[in-house]
């Protein structure tokens, strides 16, 4: 039996602060978090901003899209194009790279919340 983890929802920004089909970075509890407005899908995602490939704080500036038959939402690092699942954080482009942390996101009243 798995224990349910309590999520603390932190207000991060207004929905208008994040470009449609793009991302932006916010400091959340001392960590850089990339927040993505995947407008084409009507979905929001959050991940760590640090790309594990070259240890660059860059993922918020990456390109969002989808891949595969299941249309998995992903982000591509703007520097070396490594791709990561926005659902699980798994690196989709290389088995040599670790995944990234993902965070739950909710939007209420025009405010974007990230769960920790």
C-alpha positions in Angstrom: 0.0 0.0 0.0 1.5 3.4 -1.0 1.3 6.3 1.3 -0.3 9.4 -0.2 2.2 12.3 -0.2 0.8 15.7 0.7 1.3 18.4 -2.0 1.9 22.0 -1.0 0.6 24.2 -3.8 2.6 27.4 -4.2 1.3 30.3 -6.4 4.1 31.1 -8.9 2.8 33.5 -11.5 -0.1 34.7 -13.6 -1.1 32.6 -16.7 -0.3 35.7 -18.8 3.3 35.5 -17.6 4.0 32.3 -19.6 4.0 32.5 -23.4 1.6 30.2 -25.3 3.4 27.0 -26.4 6.5 28.1 -24.5 7.9 28.3 -21.0 9.4 30.6 -18.4 11.5 30.1 -15.3 10.4 30.9 -11.7 12.2 30.6 -8.4 10.0 28.2 -6.4 11.2 27.4 -2.8 14.8 28.2 -3.8 14.8 26.1 -7.0 14.6 27.2 -10.6 11.5 25.6 -12.0 10.5 25.7 -15.7 6.8 26.2 -16.3 5.3 25.4 -19.7 2.0 26.5 -21.2 1.3 23.9 -23.8 -1.5 25.9 -25.3 -2.0 23.6 -28.3 -3.0 20.9 -25.9 -4.6 23.1 -23.2 -2.1 21.7 -20.6 0.4 23.0 -18.1 3.6 21.4 -17.0 6.6 22.1 -14.7 10.1 20.6 -14.5 13.4 21.5 -13.1 15.1 24.2 -15.2 18.5 22.5 -15.1 19.3 20.4 -18.2 21.4 17.4 -17.0 23.5 17.2 -20.1 25.7 20.3 -19.6 24.3 21.4 -16.3 22.7 24.6 -17.9 19.7 26.4 -16.5 17.9 26.4 -19.9 14.9 24.1 -20.1 12.4 26.9 -19.7 13.6 28.3 -23.0 13.2 24.9 -24.7 10.8 23.9 -27.4 7.6 22.1 -26.4 6.1 19.5 -28.6 5.0 15.8 -28.6 6.4 12.6 -29.8 5.4 9.0 -30.6 2.1 7.3 -31.2 0.9 8.2 -27.8 1.7 11.9 -28.4 3.9 12.2 -25.3 4.4 15.9 -24.4 8.1 16.8 -24.3 10.5 19.7 -24.0 13.8 20.0 -26.0 16.8 21.7 -24.5 17.5 24.8 -26.6 21.2 24.1 -26.7 21.7 20.4 -27.6 18.1 19.3 -28.4 17.9 16.5 -25.8 14.3 15.8 -25.2 12.5 15.1 -21.9 9.0 13.8 -21.2 6.9 16.5 -19.5 4.9 13.8 -17.8 7.7 11.7 -16.3 10.9 13.6 -16.8 12.4 10.6 -18.7 15.1 11.6 -21.2 13.6 10.5 -24.6 16.6 11.2 -26.7 19.4 9.4 -24.9 19.6 6.5 -22.5 22.9 7.9 -21.2 21.2 11.0 -19.7 19.3 11.0 -16.4 15.8 12.2 -16.3 14.6 15.5 -14.8 12.3 16.3 -11.9 8.7 17.1 -12.8 6.1 18.9 -10.6 2.3 18.9 -10.6 0.7 22.1 -11.9 -2.7 23.6 -11.5 -4.3 26.8 -12.7 -7.0 28.6 -10.8 -8.4 32.0 -11.4 -5.5 32.9 -13.8 -2.9 31.9 -11.3 -0.4 29.1 -11.9 0.4 26.9 -8.9 3.3 24.4 -8.7 3.0 21.5 -6.2 5.9 20.5 -4.1 
